[in-house]
Amino acid sequence: MRKKILVIEDEPSIAENITYALATDGFEPVWCGTGQEAMVRLGGGGFALVIVDIGLPDVSGFDLAREIRRTSPIPLIFLTARSDEIDRVAGLELGADDYITKPFSPRELTARVRAILRRAGGNGEAPPVDTNRVAAHFRIDEDGRKISYHGVPLDLTRYEYRLLLHLVKNPGRVYSREQLMDRVWEEPEMSVDRTVDTHVKTLRQKLRAVRPDEDPIVTHRGEGYSIKASR
């Protein structure tokens, strides 16, 4: 069965290019030009992913994303003519899985759609946070900025704490290095290459010091990192 993709874009020429590329790549695109229509469509369910233009005529794409996120973890890609760093970071902080700036290659867009759906487990739904499974190994004290692993408090630097917190609160979900940089680091554009890899390495050392037989951080080659969702 072809996966349905909701395309929310008010410019017909751009929407036509997107829907054609998606259909050619084996998806079933559904186009709407306003946020109001999009919420009606989403109410019917059945969509695997949403592509949202930030500059809609009736509502900000950011506001629409907030509304979607209140009820659904469905994967979401922002589409915009603006390339400002603050917009990109704001979009990702709202829970977007990717952010594409116009003009763009429709082929690149469909490739990103496929990559996101693979990370989401292939069914279009991001794995929900399962606090019971997190609690089996980790304990989080956000007020004290502490994380314990198998009952042992971890001695973490600021960014080790923020990185592990983000992964632990989203078990099973794969995040690329770029997504982790944007969501964890305060100035991601100032950080050097391999920063995420270095912090993952030190986190693994600290976790293995507690349980040498376990490695809860999973490396997904070419995609990124996740925390094991199962016990």
N, C-alpha and C positions, 0 to 999 in steps of 0.2 A: 504494500500500500504506500502511495506517495505521501510524503509528509507535507502538511499544509503550513505555509509561511504567510503571515499577515504583513503586508507592506503598507505602511502609513506614510504617504507622501502626497503633497498637494500639487506638485508639478507633473502634469500628465506625461511629458516627454521622458522625464527621469523614471517615473513609475513604469512606463512601458519598457524601458531598457532593463530595469530590474526584474520585472515579471517575466520578460522573455528569457533572460539569462537563467532565472530559477527554473522555469518550465523546461528549458532545454537541458538542464542538469538533472532533471528527474523529480523536481519538487512540484507542489501544487500551490502556486501563489494566489493570494486573495488581496486585492487592492482596495484601499479606501483613502479618501482625501482629507478627512478631518478626525480629530480626536474623539468627538462624540460618536461618530460612526464606528470608530475602532473599538470603543468600549462595548457597543452593541454586539459587534462581531465576536469579540472575545467572550462575551457572556454566553455564547453558544458553544464554546469549548472546541476542542479538536485541533488546536494549533500547536505546532512543534516549536516555533520561534517567531519573534516579532522584530521587524525592522522599522524604526521610528525616526522620522525626520524631525529635527529639533524645531525648525521654523514652520510650524503648522499655522493655518489661518485662525483657528478658534481657540487654541490652547498651546502653551509651551510644551515641547516634547519632553522637557524635564518634569513638568507637572504631570503629564500623562504617564510617564514612567513611574512616578511616585504612586499614582493611583493603581497602576497595574501591579506594582510590588506589594501593595497592601493585601492582595488576595492571591497572588500567583508567583511562583518562582520560575516561570517560563523564561528561557534564554532570550536576551534582548540585545539588539545592535542599534546604536545611535548613528544617524546619518546627518551630516551638517555641512554647510558651506563655510563654517568658521573653524579655524585651526588653532585658536588660542589655547594655550596650555591649561588655563583655568577651566575652560569649558570641558576639555577632555577629562581632567581630573574629576570635575563635578559629575560628569556623566558616569564615570566608573564608580564613584562613591555612591551613586544612586542604585548601583547594582547591575549596571550594564555589563555585558560580557565582552563587548568590543565597541570601537568608535572609529568610524570611517569618514574621512573628509572628502568633499566634492572638489574637483572631479575625481572619479575613481573608475577602476576597471570592473565591469560587471563580473568578469571571470574571477577576479580577486574576491569580490563580495561573495560569490557562491562558494569559493574555497573556504572562506572564513566561516560561512554558515555550516558547512560540513564539519569543520574542525570543532566548532562549538557544540554541535549535536553529538559528536563523538565523545567530547569531554563530559557532556551531560548524561552519557550512558546510552545514547542512541534513541531515546524515546522523547526527547524534546523537553523533558522536565528536569530541572536541576535537582539533585538529591536534597531532600529536606534535612534540616539540622536535627539530629537525633541526640538529644541531651543525655539519654540513658546510656548510649554507647560511649559518648564522650566521658561520662562520669565513671565508667568502668576503669579507665586508666588515668584520666586527667581530672584535676579539680582547679577551677578558675576562681580567683579572688580579684575581680576587676577594681574594687575599691583600693585594695592593697597592692595592685599591680603584681600579683603573684600567681604562678602556675605550679601545681604539684603533679608529679608523675608517679603512679603507684604509691601515693602517700608521701612521697619525698619532695619537699620544696626545691625547685630548681633555681640556681643562681644565674639569672639571665641579665644580659645587657638590655638597654631600652629597645633596640630594634630586634633582638632575639625574642624578647617578650612579645612585641607587637606582631612579629612574623608568626610565631607559634600560636598566639591567640587567634589570629585570623584563620589559620589552617584548622585548629582544633574546633573552632565554632562552625566549621563547614566541612565535616568529615566526608570523605569520598569524592569531593569536588576538586577537579584539577585546575590549578591556576598557572598561567604562564609566568615567566620571569617578569615580563612587562607589567602584567596585572598586579603582581605582588609588589613591584616597585611603586606603582601608582597608589596602591591602597595602604602600604605600610610605611614607606619613607616620606618624610615631610617635604623634601626637595628632591624628587626622583631624577630630575634633569641634571642635578649636580653629582649624582652618584656614578661611580665608575662601573665598567663592565664586570660581570661575575660577582657583583656584590651579593646578590641573592644566593648564589652557589656557596659563597664563603660562609654566609650566615647559616645556611642549611647544614654545612659541614660541622660547624661548631655546635649547633643544636643536636645533631646526631651524636656527637661525642658526649654531650651532657646527658642525653637520654640513655645511651648505652652504659654510662657510668652507674646508672640506677638499675637497668635491666640489660645486661650484655647480650642476652638471647633474643632481644626484640629490636625491631627497627620500624617504628610506626610511620615514619616519613617515607613515602613512595616517590621514586623518580620515574617520570613518564618521559622517555627519551623523545626529544623534539617537541614536547608539549609543556612540561613544567613539573609541578610538585603537588602532592596531596597528602592528607593524613588518612590512614586506613579507617574505613568506616565500620568494619566488623571487629568483633572482639578478638 
